[in-house]
Every structure is written in structure tokens, then in C-alpha cells.
Amino acid sequence: MLGRVSVYEPRGDYQLLLEALEPKGIGALQLAFLQLKAKLEAEGLFEPARKKSLPQYPQRIGLVTSPVGAAIHDLLTIMHRRWPFAQVLIAPVAVQGDEAVGQIVGAIQALNELGELDVLIVGRGGGSLEDLWAFNEECVVRAIASSRIPVVSAVGHETDVTLSDLAADCRAPTPSAAAELVVPDCFTVRHHLGHHQVRLERSMRSMIAARTVRVQVQTGRLPEPRLMLGKFVQQVDDLERQLYVRMKHWCRNLQMQLLSHQSAIWERNPLYEIHRQQRALVERGTRLVRGISGCILAKRHQTELWVSQLNQLSPLAVLARGYSIVHSLRDGKVVKKSTDVSAGESVRARLHEGELICLVQRTHPPS
């Protein structure tokens, strides 16, 4: 409860003017802390299964803290002494006040978008609950819980516990302890490496000695290489002779097959068949000319015979023996009887050579 006392002078009464009230037993900030803790815990933001492991030998480290104060000085001093090989990227933010929450959330998101860091340290030095309250704000706690990069929370002193400590992947009681958690001690690492190097060299010498003994034992069991090579050389010579004989026989068979195929191809060659048909055609043409000539001679002889026979039977041959053919000039018919014409008509007499126009003076009937 916060207020002031005043006096009402006319009556002399005292008045209590209240300016703020808090629940009995705990303050308002503590109550808000417990309520938000219960809410986020019910959502599983503080579950150990969600927490990511820290890299053993980080190369790039991000710091989200105030650029002034003892916290950043302690972080940088310890990390440089213990592990000078790491690169440190500082995201300067306000760690208390009205602007602190937005700057802390923006820095965590920006470093995650950068995507080249191995681990983040988010924190500040000690202070009152009001001074550390920015790390109890819900948006800061959710930004830490959703970070893809492992986050180490280092807020206040060992007795100070914030919701960011519960949401982070690892809580350091102080910024100095955070630096010791994040980076290894190079001297300790060097000591371990030297110890492992000695063990490794001892193991390698022991293994090499054992393998040397095995090689020597196996070498003693191996036969003389020259004898083995001599046997293989003889086998190669035998196989070479067999290959030569078989290749020669195979080539001879191929030659015979080639000649056979060439003969078959030549017999089926169209040019060969064309030449054969041309020769046959010439022979048939010769026989045809000879047959036609013989046929013409035979027909000519027969024709001459027929002509001779026709000449013998021809009326003209009869005329040559002194006969004539008489035609009537009136109708041009052959006069076969004396009654075919009358006296005073003209007739034409065809002789062997030439014709006569005659006048019939009288006719004699056949006796």
C-alpha cells in the first residue's frame, strides 16, 4: 500500500490518501511473475525436452546485452582468456526501461535471421526485480524459447531467477559463469589433446607393431613369387598357343563361309541372270530368223506351185491355145450360146492378146 496522510484542520481529523494497493503477502510484480510463469509452464515452454544442447567448441558467439557496464566486460574478458579462437558478435540493447523489451526481442530475432552463430548469450548484471523485469516480459521469454540458436540466459546474480532463465536452453547464475559455460578453457583442451595424442600415438605404435608381425607371418606363408609367376607364364604360353590355333581355324572357316556366300551371291546376282537371259534371247532371235526365213522359202515355193497350177487352170491359158471369150455389148454378159445374141448385135471377143468388136450377121442354133 502506498499513500500519504493529510489533516482536515476544521475538525482536526487525519485522512489517509491511498495511491497504490498491492495484494497482501506479495507484490504486484511478483504476482505477475507467478501468473505468467504458470501460463507459460502450462504451454510447455520450460520443458527440458525442448532445450537444445550447447556446442562444445563454438566458433561464433552472439551477445545480447548492454554495451556498457560490467557484464559485457566480464563476458568478453573471460571468453577471450578461455577461448580466443571464437568470434563474438555484439547486439547492443537496453536491458531496462521502456525500450528494453523491444530491443531485446529484435536483437534475438535479427541474430537468428543471420544464421551464422553457434550460441547466444542473453543477459545483464544484477539489480532489483524492477531492473530485471524486462527479462520477465512474455514477448522476451517467447523470443528466447523460439530461437533456433541455443540460448544461454545470464540475468543478474545467482539468486535472481527470471522467466528468461527458465525458457533458455541453459541458465548461468552470472554473466561470468555464462562465459565459462559457453566456451571451453583452451589450456584444458590443449592438455586433453596432448593426453589423447599420447594415447593415440601409443595405440598407433602398438597397432603398427601387431600388423608388422602379422605381415611377417603371412609373408613367411606365401610361396616364392618367381615360382608362382613361372607357373602362370607357362599357362599364359599354353593359352596363347591354343588361342592362335583356334583363331587360325576360325579365320579359315570364316574364309570358306565368305567364299560360299560370295558364290551364292554371284549366282543370285541380277546382272548374271540378265546376261544369261540376253544370251538366250539372242539364240531365240537367231532361231526365229532362221525359222522365218525357212517358212518364207517354203511359202514362196508353195505359192509358185499354186501360181503354176492356177496358170494351168486359168482361162487366159486356154486363150493362149487359140480360144476367145465373147461378151455381149448390150449387157456385158458372156455369150455361151448362139441364142444369147441376135443378128445385128455387137459383141466383144477377148483374145489371148487384145480384143475384137464384132457384128453378128447371123446365128446358128445348136444342132
Backbone torsions as a table, in degrees:
resi	resn	phi	psi	omega
1	MET	NA	136.0	-179.0
2	LEU	-131.5	130.7	-180.0
3	GLY	-172.2	-162.5	179.8
4	ARG	-147.7	160.2	-179.3
5	VAL	-105.3	135.3	176.0
6	SER	-129.5	163.1	-177.9
7	VAL	-120.3	131.1	174.1
8	TYR	-91.3	100.1	-168.4
9	GLU	-61.8	-38.9	-177.8
10	PRO	-58.9	-35.4	-178.0
11	ARG	-109.7	-11.5	-178.0
12	GLY	73.6	29.4	179.7
13	ASP	-91.0	143.8	175.0
14	TYR	-94.0	137.0	178.8
15	GLN	-121.0	141.6	178.3
16	LEU	-108.6	111.8	-179.0
17	LEU	-99.7	112.5	-177.2
18	LEU	-88.5	135.4	177.2
19	GLU	-110.3	-26.2	179.4
20	ALA	-153.6	145.8	178.2
21	LEU	-126.9	142.3	176.0
22	GLU	-128.8	150.2	178.6
23	PRO	-60.2	153.2	-178.5
24	LYS	-69.3	134.4	174.4
25	GLY	98.8	-43.7	-179.7
26	ILE	-133.2	156.9	179.4
27	GLY	-82.4	172.4	-178.6
28	ALA	-65.3	-41.2	-179.5
29	LEU	-65.7	-40.1	179.3
30	GLN	-65.4	-39.1	177.5
31	LEU	-64.5	-43.7	178.0
32	ALA	-62.6	-37.7	177.1
33	PHE	-59.4	-47.9	-178.0
34	LEU	-66.9	-39.6	-178.9
35	GLN	-66.2	-45.1	179.8
36	LEU	-67.9	-36.2	177.3
37	LYS	-61.0	-44.8	179.8
38	ALA	-63.5	-40.0	-180.0
39	LYS	-64.1	-49.0	-177.8
40	LEU	-70.9	-32.3	177.7
41	GLU	-66.8	-35.5	177.2
42	ALA	-66.9	-29.3	177.7
43	GLU	-79.1	-9.8	178.3
44	GLY	87.0	16.8	-177.5
45	LEU	-70.0	-19.7	-177.1
46	PHE	-104.2	10.1	-177.0
47	GLU	-66.2	136.2	178.2
48	PRO	-62.2	-27.2	-178.8
49	ALA	-66.3	-22.5	-178.9
50	ARG	-82.8	-14.5	-170.6
51	LYS	-79.9	139.0	-178.7
52	LYS	-95.7	148.8	179.6
53	SER	-80.0	150.6	-179.9
54	LEU	-82.6	145.9	177.3
55	PRO	-67.8	143.7	-177.0
56	GLN	-73.6	-38.2	-179.0
57	TYR	-130.3	79.3	-176.9
58	PRO	-68.5	144.1	178.6
59	GLN	-104.6	-32.2	-179.5
60	ARG	-132.6	125.6	-175.0
61	ILE	-123.0	135.1	177.1
62	GLY	-105.5	137.4	178.2
63	LEU	-116.6	124.7	174.6
64	VAL	-113.0	97.7	-176.4
65	THR	-163.1	178.2	178.9
66	SER	-72.9	138.6	-180.0
67	PRO	-73.7	-8.9	178.2
68	VAL	-122.0	154.0	178.3
69	GLY	115.8	174.6	-176.0
70	ALA	-76.2	-26.8	-174.9
71	ALA	-61.2	-50.9	-177.4
72	ILE	-68.1	-32.6	178.2
73	HIS	-64.7	-44.9	179.3
74	ASP	-63.7	-43.3	-179.4
75	LEU	-59.5	-50.2	-175.9
76	LEU	-67.8	-38.4	-178.5
77	THR	-64.8	-47.3	-176.9
78	ILE	-68.4	-43.3	-178.8
79	MET	-64.9	-38.3	178.9
80	HIS	-67.7	-36.9	180.0
81	ARG	-71.5	-42.1	-175.0
82	ARG	-81.8	-38.7	-172.6
83	TRP	-146.1	77.2	-175.4
84	PRO	-72.4	-2.4	-177.5
85	PHE	-81.8	-15.8	-175.2
86	ALA	-83.6	147.4	172.7
87	GLN	-95.3	137.3	-176.6
88	VAL	-115.3	126.1	177.9
89	LEU	-111.6	118.5	-175.6
90	ILE	-100.1	127.7	172.3
91	ALA	-106.5	95.4	-175.5
92	PRO	-69.7	130.7	-179.8
93	VAL	-140.6	161.5	168.8
94	ALA	-80.5	136.7	-175.7
95	VAL	-105.3	1.4	173.6
96	GLN	-157.4	158.1	-177.6
97	GLY	103.9	179.9	-174.6
98	ASP	-67.6	-30.3	-176.6
99	GLU	-89.6	-6.9	-172.6
100	ALA	-64.7	-44.7	-174.1
101	VAL	-62.0	-50.3	-178.7
102	GLY	-62.9	-39.1	-179.7
103	GLN	-68.7	-40.0	179.8
104	ILE	-65.1	-46.2	179.1
105	VAL	-62.5	-44.6	179.9
106	GLY	-62.9	-38.9	179.8
107	ALA	-66.2	-42.9	179.5
108	ILE	-62.9	-43.9	180.0
109	GLN	-67.0	-39.8	-179.6
110	ALA	-64.7	-41.2	179.5
111	LEU	-68.2	-32.3	175.7
112	ASN	-68.6	-39.2	178.1
113	GLU	-67.0	-29.7	176.9
114	LEU	-62.9	-39.6	170.1
115	GLY	67.4	18.4	-178.8
116	GLU	-119.5	14.5	-177.0
117	LEU	-104.2	150.8	178.5
118	ASP	-94.0	-29.8	-177.2
119	VAL	-159.3	152.1	177.0
120	LEU	-117.6	142.3	170.6
121	ILE	-116.5	120.1	-179.7
122	VAL	-117.0	123.8	179.7
123	GLY	173.8	-170.3	-179.5
124	ARG	-163.6	178.5	176.8
125	GLY	-78.6	-175.7	-175.7
126	GLY	-71.8	171.0	179.7
127	GLY	170.1	-177.5	178.7
128	SER	-75.6	173.9	179.0
129	LEU	-61.1	-37.3	178.1
130	GLU	-66.1	-37.5	179.5
131	ASP	-66.7	-34.9	-177.3
132	LEU	-90.7	2.8	-169.3
133	TRP	-65.2	-26.3	179.1
134	ALA	-57.6	-29.0	-179.5
135	PHE	-86.8	4.2	172.0
136	ASN	-107.2	-2.5	179.4
137	GLU	-69.9	143.4	-173.6
138	GLU	-61.5	-42.4	-177.2
139	CYS	-65.9	-34.4	176.8
140	VAL	-68.2	-43.6	-179.8
141	VAL	-62.2	-42.7	-179.9
142	ARG	-68.7	-36.1	177.3
143	ALA	-62.7	-40.7	177.9
144	ILE	-66.6	-42.8	-177.8
145	ALA	-66.8	-32.4	-177.1
146	SER	-90.5	1.0	-179.3
147	SER	-66.0	132.6	175.9
148	ARG	-75.6	-22.2	178.7
149	ILE	-91.1	136.4	177.3
150	PRO	-55.8	137.2	-175.7
151	VAL	-117.7	132.8	172.4
152	VAL	-109.9	122.0	179.3
153	SER	-92.8	129.7	179.4
154	ALA	-136.6	79.0	-174.5
155	VAL	-113.7	120.7	173.6
156	GLY	72.7	-151.5	179.9
157	HIS	-99.3	-174.9	-174.3
158	GLU	-64.0	-33.4	-178.1
159	THR	-81.5	-13.6	-179.7
160	ASP	-83.7	126.2	177.8
161	VAL	-125.0	122.9	177.7
162	THR	-114.9	166.5	177.2
163	LEU	-66.6	-27.1	175.9
164	SER	-64.7	-35.0	176.0
165	ASP	-61.2	-39.8	-177.4
166	LEU	-73.4	-31.6	-178.1
167	ALA	-84.3	-22.5	-177.2
168	ALA	-68.9	160.2	178.3
169	ASP	-71.0	-24.4	177.3
170	CYS	-152.9	140.5	178.7
171	ARG	-108.9	131.7	174.4
172	ALA	-109.9	135.7	-177.8
173	PRO	-64.7	-27.9	179.2
174	THR	-144.1	163.5	174.5
175	PRO	-58.5	-36.8	178.5
176	SER	-64.1	-41.1	178.0
177	ALA	-66.0	-33.5	176.7
178	ALA	-61.7	-42.9	178.3
179	ALA	-61.9	-39.2	179.4
180	GLU	-71.2	-29.8	177.0
181	LEU	-71.6	-38.2	-171.5
182	VAL	-77.6	-43.5	-174.7
183	VAL	-111.2	142.8	175.8
184	PRO	-79.5	166.5	175.8
185	ASP	-84.9	118.2	-175.4
186	CYS	-61.9	-31.9	178.7
187	PHE	-68.2	-40.4	177.1
188	THR	-65.8	-41.9	178.8
189	VAL	-62.9	-41.9	179.5
190	ARG	-63.4	-39.5	178.1
191	HIS	-63.5	-44.8	178.9
192	HIS	-63.5	-39.9	179.6
193	LEU	-64.3	-40.8	177.5
194	GLY	-63.6	-39.4	178.2
195	HIS	-64.5	-45.6	179.0
196	HIS	-65.9	-33.4	178.9
197	GLN	-64.7	-41.7	178.4
198	VAL	-62.9	-45.4	179.3
199	ARG	-63.1	-40.5	-179.5
200	LEU	-65.6	-43.6	179.2
201	GLU	-63.3	-39.8	178.8
202	ARG	-64.1	-44.5	179.4
203	SER	-63.5	-41.1	-179.1
204	MET	-65.2	-41.5	178.8
205	ARG	-64.7	-39.9	178.8
206	SER	-65.1	-42.7	-179.5
207	MET	-66.2	-41.0	179.8
208	ILE	-64.5	-40.3	179.2
209	ALA	-63.9	-43.4	179.6
210	ALA	-63.9	-42.0	180.0
211	ARG	-67.9	-33.3	178.1
212	THR	-64.3	-41.9	178.0
213	VAL	-63.4	-43.4	179.5
214	ARG	-62.5	-41.0	179.1
215	VAL	-63.8	-40.5	179.4
216	GLN	-65.2	-41.2	178.6
217	VAL	-63.9	-45.3	-179.7
218	GLN	-66.4	-34.7	178.6
219	THR	-64.1	-38.5	177.8
220	GLY	-65.9	-26.9	179.9
221	ARG	-83.4	-16.9	-178.5
222	LEU	-73.6	140.5	175.3
223	PRO	-70.7	169.8	-179.7
224	GLU	-64.4	121.8	-177.0
225	PRO	-58.6	-35.8	-178.4
226	ARG	-65.7	-36.3	177.3
227	LEU	-65.8	-42.7	178.3
228	MET	-63.0	-43.2	179.1
229	LEU	-64.5	-38.0	178.5
230	GLY	-61.9	-41.4	178.3
231	LYS	-63.6	-42.4	-179.5
232	PHE	-69.1	-34.5	177.6
233	VAL	-62.8	-42.6	178.5
234	GLN	-63.5	-41.7	177.6
235	GLN	-62.9	-39.1	179.1
236	VAL	-64.3	-41.0	178.2
237	ASP	-62.4	-44.9	178.7
238	ASP	-61.4	-45.6	179.6
239	LEU	-64.2	-34.1	178.8
240	GLU	-66.8	-41.1	177.6
241	ARG	-64.7	-45.5	178.5
242	GLN	-60.0	-41.6	179.0
243	LEU	-63.1	-39.0	-179.8
244	TYR	-64.5	-45.5	-179.5
245	VAL	-62.7	-45.5	-178.1
246	ARG	-67.4	-38.1	177.9
247	MET	-65.9	-38.5	178.4
248	LYS	-65.2	-45.4	178.0
249	HIS	-62.7	-40.4	-179.4
250	TRP	-65.6	-41.2	178.6
251	CYS	-65.5	-38.6	178.2
252	ARG	-63.2	-45.3	178.0
253	ASN	-60.2	-41.1	178.8
254	LEU	-63.5	-39.5	178.1
255	GLN	-63.1	-43.7	178.3
256	MET	-61.9	-44.3	178.6
257	GLN	-63.3	-37.1	179.6
258	LEU	-65.3	-43.2	177.5
259	LEU	-63.4	-41.0	179.2
260	SER	-62.9	-42.9	179.5
261	HIS	-67.3	-36.4	178.3
262	GLN	-64.4	-41.9	178.7
263	SER	-63.5	-43.9	179.2
264	ALA	-63.8	-39.8	179.4
265	ILE	-66.3	-38.9	-179.9
266	TRP	-67.0	-38.0	178.4
267	GLU	-64.6	-31.1	-179.2
268	ARG	-96.5	9.5	-179.2
269	ASN	-69.3	128.2	179.8
270	PRO	-59.4	-33.2	179.9
271	LEU	-64.9	-40.1	177.7
272	TYR	-62.4	-44.8	179.7
273	GLU	-65.1	-38.4	179.1
274	ILE	-64.1	-43.2	178.2
275	HIS	-62.5	-40.2	179.2
276	ARG	-65.0	-43.0	179.4
277	GLN	-66.7	-34.3	177.2
278	GLN	-64.5	-43.5	177.7
279	ARG	-62.1	-42.9	178.8
280	ALA	-63.1	-37.7	179.4
281	LEU	-65.5	-39.9	177.9
282	VAL	-63.1	-42.9	178.7
283	GLU	-62.9	-43.0	178.6
284	ARG	-64.7	-37.0	178.1
285	GLY	-63.4	-40.4	178.7
286	THR	-63.7	-46.5	179.6
287	ARG	-64.0	-36.7	180.0
288	LEU	-64.8	-44.2	179.3
289	VAL	-63.2	-41.9	179.2
290	ARG	-64.1	-42.2	-179.8
291	GLY	-66.5	-40.6	-179.7
292	ILE	-65.3	-41.7	179.5
293	SER	-61.7	-44.8	178.6
294	GLY	-62.4	-40.3	-179.4
295	CYS	-65.2	-39.0	179.6
296	ILE	-65.1	-42.1	179.3
297	LEU	-63.1	-43.1	179.9
298	ALA	-64.4	-43.1	-179.5
299	LYS	-66.6	-36.6	179.2
300	ARG	-65.9	-42.4	178.4
301	HIS	-62.9	-44.1	179.8
302	GLN	-64.6	-39.1	179.1
303	THR	-63.5	-41.3	178.8
304	GLU	-63.5	-37.1	178.2
305	LEU	-64.9	-43.8	-179.9
306	TRP	-65.3	-39.9	179.3
307	VAL	-62.0	-40.1	179.2
308	SER	-64.4	-41.7	179.4
309	GLN	-66.4	-40.6	179.6
310	LEU	-64.5	-39.5	179.8
311	ASN	-63.3	-36.3	178.5
312	GLN	-68.0	-33.8	-179.4
313	LEU	-92.1	-5.1	-175.9
314	SER	-71.9	140.3	176.0
315	PRO	-57.9	-29.4	-179.7
316	LEU	-63.3	-34.9	176.5
317	ALA	-65.3	-36.5	177.6
318	VAL	-64.7	-39.8	178.5
319	LEU	-61.1	-33.7	-179.4
320	ALA	-65.0	-20.6	-179.9
321	ARG	-90.9	9.2	174.2
322	GLY	109.7	3.6	178.6
323	TYR	-90.9	164.2	178.3
324	SER	-140.8	165.3	178.9
325	ILE	-119.4	127.7	-175.4
326	VAL	-107.3	132.3	177.9
327	HIS	-120.2	143.4	176.9
328	SER	-80.7	131.5	178.5
329	LEU	-74.1	-17.9	-178.1
330	ARG	-70.7	-48.1	-177.8
331	ASP	-125.6	0.0	177.1
332	GLY	75.0	8.8	179.3
333	LYS	-82.5	153.1	178.1
334	VAL	-71.2	134.0	179.7
335	VAL	-87.5	111.8	-178.3
336	LYS	-104.1	-23.7	-179.3
337	LYS	-131.1	156.9	-179.2
338	SER	-68.5	-20.6	-179.2
339	THR	-81.7	-6.6	-179.1
340	ASP	-75.6	-14.2	179.7
341	VAL	-131.0	165.7	179.3
342	SER	-120.9	163.0	179.0
343	ALA	-64.7	140.5	179.1
344	GLY	93.9	-9.3	177.0
345	GLU	-83.5	157.0	178.1
346	SER	-101.2	140.2	177.6
347	VAL	-129.3	162.0	178.5
348	ARG	-119.2	126.9	-178.6
349	ALA	-108.4	121.8	179.4
350	ARG	-95.6	124.6	-178.1
351	LEU	-103.0	-178.9	176.5
352	HIS	-62.6	-37.7	176.8
353	GLU	-133.6	107.8	177.4
354	GLY	93.2	-173.7	-176.2
355	GLU	-140.9	158.6	178.4
356	LEU	-130.4	137.4	172.9
357	ILE	-102.8	118.5	-173.3
358	CYS	-120.7	153.1	175.4
359	LEU	-107.2	128.4	-179.0
360	VAL	-83.3	121.8	179.7
361	GLN	-91.3	-38.4	175.3
362	ARG	-157.9	162.2	-178.9
363	THR	-120.1	151.2	174.7
364	HIS	-117.5	121.8	177.5
365	PRO	-66.6	155.4	178.9
366	PRO	-65.8	142.4	-176.6
367	SER	-84.4	NA	NA
